[in-house]
Amino acid sequence: MTKKPLSPEVYARMSQAAKQGREAWRRGDIPAAERHFVEAWNTLPEPKSEQDYAQSLAWGLVEFYRDTKQCEKATQWLRALRELYGPHSDSSLDFLAGTVAFECEDLDTAFRLFRQLYLEFGKRPFEGSDPKYLDFYERRFGPLSGRTPQDGL
């Protein structure tokens, strides 16, 4: 589905709010960062699911809440993000869900999600992310001595 482009005015307001959120986060002002990030989201017209940038903003909110250890909010935004992606599965979204579970100390869910990805794609989903996620998976899975993702358990 093609997303509706934002008007230049809406795009400018959204970008400014997101920028202010990033700056507040860098300063350690988490409440201000949250206000600005939610403001950026709220600039999107309804229905938000049809708007360009909706997935990007929701993704950013999941990461923000995950990284600031606001697990309930991270999980809520992860559900919203899954709705924006629709019924098809997306490995990058599944990896994000694994990182949220890991950071929220739901290690069984994190392992299950990481295992599913590892069995299908090997180490590829972990590339470019914090090495702690792959380390966690490999430590919990045990020595991989010669096993490939296709070997399964």
Secondary structure, 3 states (H helix, E strand, C coil): CCCECCCHHHHHHHHHHHHHHHHHHHHCCHHHHHHHHHHHHHCCCCCHHHECCHHHHHHHHHHHHHHCCCHHHHHHHHHHHHHHHCCCCCHHHHHHHHHHHHHCCCHHHHHHHHHHHHHHHCCHHHCCCCHHHHHHHHHHHCCCCCCCHHHCC
